Amino acid sequence: MQTAADISLLLVVILFILRLPSVLTKPTALPAWLSSGFAILGLLTLGFVIPLDVVDGLMGGTNLWNLAEAAAATCAFWFMYRAMGVIVDQRLQRTKPWIPGAMITSFSVPFFLIQDRGSTSAAFVDEHISQFACWLYLTMYLIGVGAIAAASLWRIRPVKGGTYVLFRVGYAAVILSIPTDIIYLSLTGLGLADTGSREIVWTAFTVCFYSGVFSLAAGFFILYAKRVVRRPQPVWRLRALRMWMIVNRLENSCTTLRGAQKILWSPEPAAEAYSGVVRIRDNEIFDGARLTPTESSAVEKVEGVFARMPRFQQMAGIYGSSELPDGEKGGSEC
């Protein structure tokens, strides 16, 4: 399954780099970005790209690479869970940050109780699994990852769409891999079954886990690619910018470069334009604001476009509350 791991690593590296600009302006993009970052660290500790001797050597050469891989994977799945929350709720939910810390602590303690960890070895687990501390360390790690994957799968149950099948398949595969690996660890640690039987169980685990990871990475990559394809929309961006400038004049707000950048780089420029129209009409109705002839013509043109859109009524329900970027609403002073 090294090929699947290599492709997954390539996808998350691309996502990590490309999503950086979004992270700087949109807090909701942070969980997915952090998830890809920890996924990169976790995959690098497996020695597929950088030799394991080099990776573990940086940590003292005492097989800490295995603990680092477990901690990175736990954080990657945790932030992926938070990213699923953003997808479902369209906002960043408050969570309990102590949960991943408690999980990492639960398996770090038994890891450091493993006797004679020795020097760097790719077979560290097989060499020490006869120790109960090693079995407990890996079992606690696997249970934690499985719990996060199950919670993520439950979280996205209301979401429909072809792309989300990749997430469901990915999480299901990861969840299935957890008991498979625990069975393998138990058989190996207790010396039960022959080598061939244990290898079959191990192969089943690697196929399930890494195919699941690949499916999740592909899901995030496709979602990002879809947004990039939709992103240009230059006409809608100019319309949104024009509506925003009119709102700022009516509400005596600052027209700043930062605010204009947020509008121009919005993932939903049509929604921004509609939000601006609603605020403009609200200002006219409730505050007695008056538009210049040029402004009135611009607003009417945008309204005319929306009136011809098949999904106009749906957009009216979604964006009727009208929100402008933080710091750019009425009442601020230049």
PAFI-370292 format. One record per residue (C-alpha): chain; x, z, y. Coordinates in steps of 0.05 Angstrom, whole numbers, plus 5000, padded with zeros to 4 digits. Last residue first. Layout:
{c A px X pz Z py Y} .
...
This chain:
{c A px 4756 pz 5184 py 6111} .
{c A px 4701 pz 5235 py 6099} .
{c A px 4659 pz 5242 py 6037} .
{c A px 4584 pz 5250 py 6042} .
{c A px 4563 pz 5190 py 6001} .
{c A px 4597 pz 5175 py 5936} .
{c A px 4668 pz 5148 py 5927} .
{c A px 4702 pz 5211 py 5900} .
{c A px 4677 pz 5200 py 5830} .
{c A px 4659 pz 5127 py 5817} .
{c A px 4588 pz 5108 py 5834} .
{c A px 4527 pz 5130 py 5796} .
{c A px 4459 pz 5098 py 5795} .
{c A px 4402 pz 5134 py 5759} .
{c A px 4370 pz 5067 py 5744} .
{c A px 4427 pz 5045 py 5701} .
{c A px 4397 pz 5050 py 5631} .
{c A px 4324 pz 5039 py 5647} .
{c A px 4337 pz 4983 py 5697} .
{c A px 4385 pz 4952 py 5647} .
{c A px 4329 pz 4948 py 5596} .
{c A px 4283 pz 4916 py 5646} .
{c A px 4335 pz 4864 py 5665} .
{c A px 4352 pz 4846 py 5593} .
{c A px 4327 pz 4775 py 5597} .
{c A px 4365 pz 4765 py 5663} .
{c A px 4328 pz 4724 py 5715} .
{c A px 4309 pz 4785 py 5757} .
{c A px 4382 pz 4808 py 5754} .
{c A px 4405 pz 4744 py 5787} .
{c A px 4353 pz 4750 py 5842} .
{c A px 4373 pz 4822 py 5855} .
{c A px 4445 pz 4798 py 5865} .
{c A px 4421 pz 4745 py 5914} .
{c A px 4377 pz 4796 py 5950} .
{c A px 4436 pz 4843 py 5960} .
{c A px 4480 pz 4789 py 5989} .
{c A px 4425 pz 4764 py 6036} .
{c A px 4412 pz 4835 py 6061} .
{c A px 4486 pz 4846 py 6073} .
{c A px 4492 pz 4782 py 6115} .
{c A px 4429 pz 4799 py 6154} .
{c A px 4456 pz 4869 py 6168} .
{c A px 4424 pz 4924 py 6127} .
{c A px 4385 pz 4983 py 6155} .
{c A px 4384 pz 5054 py 6128} .
{c A px 4319 pz 5092 py 6134} .
{c A px 4344 pz 5150 py 6091} .
{c A px 4294 pz 5150 py 6033} .
{c A px 4274 pz 5077 py 6027} .
{c A px 4335 pz 5041 py 6055} .
{c A px 4385 pz 5089 py 6022} .
{c A px 4348 pz 5083 py 5956} .
{c A px 4351 pz 5007 py 5962} .
{c A px 4426 pz 5010 py 5971} .
{c A px 4435 pz 5060 py 5915} .
{c A px 4396 pz 5015 py 5867} .
{c A px 4436 pz 4954 py 5887} .
{c A px 4501 pz 4990 py 5876} .
{c A px 4481 pz 5012 py 5806} .
{c A px 4462 pz 4940 py 5791} .
{c A px 4531 pz 4917 py 5812} .
{c A px 4566 pz 4971 py 5771} .
{c A px 4524 pz 4953 py 5711} .
{c A px 4544 pz 4880 py 5718} .
{c A px 4617 pz 4902 py 5724} .
{c A px 4615 pz 4938 py 5657} .
{c A px 4687 pz 4953 py 5635} .
{c A px 4704 pz 4970 py 5707} .
{c A px 4770 pz 4942 py 5731} .
{c A px 4744 pz 4914 py 5797} .
{c A px 4702 pz 4976 py 5811} .
{c A px 4758 pz 5025 py 5796} .
{c A px 4807 pz 4984 py 5837} .
{c A px 4760 pz 4985 py 5897} .
{c A px 4756 pz 5061 py 5893} .
{c A px 4832 pz 5067 py 5891} .
{c A px 4840 pz 5019 py 5949} .
{c A px 4793 pz 5062 py 5990} .
{c A px 4728 pz 5047 py 6026} .
{c A px 4712 pz 5117 py 6050} .
{c A px 4640 pz 5137 py 6054} .
{c A px 4593 pz 5133 py 6113} .
{c A px 4533 pz 5129 py 6066} .
{c A px 4508 pz 5060 py 6090} .
{c A px 4579 pz 5034 py 6098} .
{c A px 4600 pz 5059 py 6029} .
{c A px 4538 pz 5029 py 5997} .
{c A px 4554 pz 4961 py 6028} .
{c A px 4625 pz 4964 py 6002} .
{c A px 4600 pz 4982 py 5932} .
{c A px 4551 pz 4923 py 5933} .
{c A px 4608 pz 4876 py 5951} .
{c A px 4653 pz 4903 py 5897} .
{c A px 4599 pz 4896 py 5845} .
{c A px 4587 pz 4824 py 5865} .
{c A px 4661 pz 4809 py 5863} .
{c A px 4666 pz 4840 py 5794} .
{c A px 4605 pz 4802 py 5771} .
{c A px 4637 pz 4736 py 5792} .
{c A px 4703 pz 4752 py 5759} .
{c A px 4673 pz 4767 py 5690} .
{c A px 4742 pz 4782 py 5660} .
{c A px 4725 pz 4842 py 5615} .
{c A px 4681 pz 4812 py 5561} .
{c A px 4740 pz 4788 py 5519} .
{c A px 4777 pz 4852 py 5532} .
{c A px 4718 pz 4893 py 5510} .
{c A px 4712 pz 4855 py 5445} .
{c A px 4787 pz 4864 py 5433} .
{c A px 4781 pz 4939 py 5442} .
{c A px 4725 pz 4944 py 5392} .
{c A px 4764 pz 4899 py 5344} .
{c A px 4826 pz 4943 py 5349} .
{c A px 4786 pz 5007 py 5339} .
{c A px 4754 pz 4980 py 5276} .
{c A px 4820 pz 4951 py 5250} .
{c A px 4852 pz 5020 py 5256} .
{c A px 4794 pz 5052 py 5219} .
{c A px 4796 pz 5000 py 5163} .
{c A px 4872 pz 5007 py 5156} .
{c A px 4866 pz 5082 py 5151} .
{c A px 4813 pz 5075 py 5097} .
{c A px 4855 pz 5024 py 5059} .
{c A px 4912 pz 5074 py 5065} .
{c A px 4871 pz 5132 py 5037} .
{c A px 4833 pz 5097 py 4982} .
{c A px 4891 pz 5056 py 4954} .
{c A px 4939 pz 5114 py 4960} .
{c A px 4892 pz 5161 py 4924} .
{c A px 4876 pz 5114 py 4867} .
{c A px 4950 pz 5101 py 4858} .
{c A px 4962 pz 5176 py 4852} .
{c A px 4907 pz 5183 py 4800} .
{c A px 4936 pz 5126 py 4759} .
{c A px 5006 pz 5156 py 4766} .
{c A px 4980 pz 5222 py 4738} .
{c A px 4954 pz 5186 py 4677} .
{c A px 5020 pz 5151 py 4665} .
{c A px 5060 pz 5215 py 4674} .
{c A px 5021 pz 5251 py 4620} .
{c A px 4966 pz 5302 py 4632} .
{c A px 4979 pz 5373 py 4657} .
{c A px 5044 pz 5399 py 4686} .
{c A px 5009 pz 5451 py 4728} .
{c A px 5037 pz 5424 py 4793} .
{c A px 5028 pz 5352 py 4773} .
{c A px 4956 pz 5359 py 4750} .
{c A px 4938 pz 5401 py 4811} .
{c A px 4972 pz 5353 py 4860} .
{c A px 4937 pz 5294 py 4828} .
{c A px 4869 pz 5329 py 4830} .
{c A px 4881 pz 5346 py 4904} .
{c A px 4898 pz 5274 py 4917} .
{c A px 4833 pz 5249 py 4887} .
{c A px 4793 pz 5304 py 4922} .
{c A px 4818 pz 5276 py 4989} .
{c A px 4817 pz 5201 py 4974} .
{c A px 4741 pz 5197 py 4973} .
{c A px 4738 pz 5225 py 5045} .
{c A px 4789 pz 5174 py 5068} .
{c A px 4750 pz 5117 py 5036} .
{c A px 4684 pz 5141 py 5067} .
{c A px 4718 pz 5147 py 5135} .
{c A px 4744 pz 5075 py 5131} .
{c A px 4679 pz 5046 py 5104} .
{c A px 4639 pz 5080 py 5159} .
{c A px 4689 pz 5059 py 5213} .
{c A px 4692 pz 4987 py 5188} .
{c A px 4615 pz 4985 py 5186} .
{c A px 4619 pz 5004 py 5259} .
{c A px 4641 pz 4933 py 5276} .
{c A px 4576 pz 4904 py 5250} .
{c A px 4531 pz 4944 py 5295} .
{c A px 4489 pz 5007 py 5295} .
{c A px 4508 pz 5077 py 5318} .
{c A px 4462 pz 5134 py 5297} .
{c A px 4508 pz 5155 py 5239} .
{c A px 4570 pz 5158 py 5283} .
{c A px 4576 pz 5234 py 5283} .
{c A px 4564 pz 5242 py 5209} .
{c A px 4624 pz 5198 py 5193} .
{c A px 4665 pz 5237 py 5244} .
{c A px 4646 pz 5304 py 5213} .
{c A px 4665 pz 5277 py 5144} .
{c A px 4732 pz 5252 py 5170} .
{c A px 4745 pz 5319 py 5204} .
{c A px 4729 pz 5357 py 5140} .
{c A px 4772 pz 5311 py 5098} .
{c A px 4831 pz 5320 py 5144} .
{c A px 4824 pz 5396 py 5140} .
{c A px 4815 pz 5395 py 5065} .
{c A px 4877 pz 5352 py 5057} .
{c A px 4921 pz 5399 py 5099} .
{c A px 4895 pz 5460 py 5062} .
{c A px 4910 pz 5427 py 4995} .
{c A px 4980 pz 5405 py 5017} .
{c A px 5001 pz 5475 py 5038} .
{c A px 4966 pz 5509 py 4979} .
{c A px 5003 pz 5464 py 4929} .
{c A px 5070 pz 5477 py 4964} .
{c A px 5058 pz 5552 py 4966} .
{c A px 5037 pz 5552 py 4892} .
{c A px 5105 pz 5525 py 4873} .
{c A px 5102 pz 5471 py 4819} .
{c A px 5092 pz 5422 py 4876} .
{c A px 5164 pz 5429 py 4897} .
{c A px 5201 pz 5368 py 4870} .
{c A px 5138 pz 5324 py 4868} .
{c A px 5125 pz 5341 py 4941} .
{c A px 5196 pz 5329 py 4965} .
{c A px 5202 pz 5262 py 4930} .
{c A px 5222 pz 5225 py 4994} .
{c A px 5278 pz 5276 py 5000} .
{c A px 5315 pz 5306 py 5059} .
{c A px 5354 pz 5368 py 5040} .
{c A px 5328 pz 5428 py 5003} .
{c A px 5261 pz 5463 py 5010} .
{c A px 5290 pz 5522 py 4973} .
{c A px 5227 pz 5565 py 4969} .
{c A px 5162 pz 5542 py 5000} .
{c A px 5136 pz 5598 py 5045} .
{c A px 5147 pz 5555 py 5107} .
{c A px 5095 pz 5506 py 5080} .
{c A px 5047 pz 5563 py 5065} .
{c A px 5045 pz 5581 py 5140} .
{c A px 5042 pz 5508 py 5164} .
{c A px 4978 pz 5494 py 5124} .
{c A px 4931 pz 5543 py 5160} .
{c A px 4970 pz 5536 py 5226} .
{c A px 4955 pz 5462 py 5229} .
{c A px 4881 pz 5475 py 5216} .
{c A px 4878 pz 5530 py 5268} .
{c A px 4910 pz 5485 py 5320} .
{c A px 4862 pz 5429 py 5303} .
{c A px 4803 pz 5477 py 5315} .
{c A px 4831 pz 5513 py 5376} .
{c A px 4812 pz 5456 py 5422} .
{c A px 4737 pz 5472 py 5414} .
{c A px 4699 pz 5413 py 5442} .
{c A px 4670 pz 5390 py 5508} .
{c A px 4641 pz 5320 py 5503} .
{c A px 4672 pz 5260 py 5536} .
{c A px 4617 pz 5210 py 5553} .
{c A px 4581 pz 5150 py 5524} .
{c A px 4548 pz 5197 py 5473} .
{c A px 4560 pz 5156 py 5410} .
{c A px 4625 pz 5120 py 5429} .
{c A px 4652 pz 5181 py 5465} .
{c A px 4637 pz 5225 py 5405} .
{c A px 4673 pz 5175 py 5360} .
{c A px 4734 pz 5184 py 5406} .
{c A px 4730 pz 5259 py 5394} .
{c A px 4733 pz 5247 py 5319} .
{c A px 4791 pz 5200 py 5330} .
{c A px 4825 pz 5257 py 5368} .
{c A px 4817 pz 5301 py 5307} .
{c A px 4839 pz 5246 py 5258} .
{c A px 4903 pz 5234 py 5296} .
{c A px 4916 pz 5309 py 5305} .
{c A px 4910 pz 5321 py 5230} .
{c A px 4954 pz 5260 py 5215} .
{c A px 5007 pz 5285 py 5263} .
{c A px 5007 pz 5355 py 5232} .
{c A px 5012 pz 5327 py 5161} .
{c A px 5068 pz 5279 py 5179} .
{c A px 5106 pz 5334 py 5215} .
{c A px 5099 pz 5379 py 5154} .
{c A px 5128 pz 5324 py 5110} .
{c A px 5184 pz 5307 py 5159} .
{c A px 5204 pz 5381 py 5158} .
{c A px 5241 pz 5362 py 5095} .
{c A px 5302 pz 5405 py 5112} .
{c A px 5342 pz 5352 py 5150} .
{c A px 5343 pz 5389 py 5216} .
{c A px 5285 pz 5355 py 5252} .
{c A px 5324 pz 5294 py 5276} .
{c A px 5352 pz 5288 py 5206} .
{c A px 5281 pz 5282 py 5180} .
{c A px 5269 pz 5217 py 5217} .
{c A px 5339 pz 5190 py 5204} .
{c A px 5339 pz 5206 py 5130} .
{c A px 5268 pz 5178 py 5125} .
{c A px 5292 pz 5109 py 5148} .
{c A px 5252 pz 5084 py 5208} .
{c A px 5199 pz 5032 py 5192} .
{c A px 5166 pz 5053 py 5127} .
{c A px 5198 pz 5123 py 5128} .
{c A px 5133 pz 5161 py 5121} .
{c A px 5148 pz 5198 py 5186} .
{c A px 5134 pz 5134 py 5225} .
{c A px 5062 pz 5133 py 5199} .
{c A px 5048 pz 5202 py 5226} .
{c A px 5080 pz 5189 py 5294} .
{c A px 5041 pz 5124 py 5303} .
{c A px 4977 pz 5159 py 5282} .
{c A px 4992 pz 5213 py 5334} .
{c A px 4995 pz 5160 py 5388} .
{c A px 4934 pz 5122 py 5363} .
{c A px 4893 pz 5186 py 5365} .
{c A px 4919 pz 5202 py 5435} .
{c A px 4894 pz 5134 py 5460} .
{c A px 4827 pz 5142 py 5426} .
{c A px 4819 pz 5212 py 5456} .
{c A px 4842 pz 5190 py 5527} .
{c A px 4794 pz 5132 py 5539} .
{c A px 4739 pz 5179 py 5564} .
{c A px 4786 pz 5204 py 5618} .
{c A px 4784 pz 5135 py 5652} .
{c A px 4835 pz 5116 py 5705} .
{c A px 4903 pz 5130 py 5675} .
{c A px 4876 pz 5124 py 5604} .
{c A px 4852 pz 5053 py 5618} .
{c A px 4922 pz 5031 py 5638} .
{c A px 4951 pz 5060 py 5573} .
{c A px 4901 pz 5024 py 5528} .
{c A px 4946 pz 4964 py 5517} .
{c A px 5006 pz 5004 py 5493} .
{c A px 4972 pz 5051 py 5445} .
{c A px 4927 pz 4995 py 5420} .
{c A px 4987 pz 4951 py 5403} .
{c A px 5022 pz 5010 py 5369} .
{c A px 4957 pz 5026 py 5331} .
{c A px 4952 pz 4954 py 5305} .
{c A px 5025 pz 4950 py 5284} .
{c A px 5021 pz 5016 py 5247} .
{c A px 4959 pz 4994 py 5210} .
{c A px 4994 pz 4930 py 5190} .
{c A px 5053 pz 4970 py 5163} .
{c A px 5008 pz 5019 py 5127} .
{c A px 4968 pz 4963 py 5095} .
{c A px 5033 pz 4929 py 5073} .
{c A px 5060 pz 4994 py 5046} .
{c A px 5000 pz 5000 py 5000} .
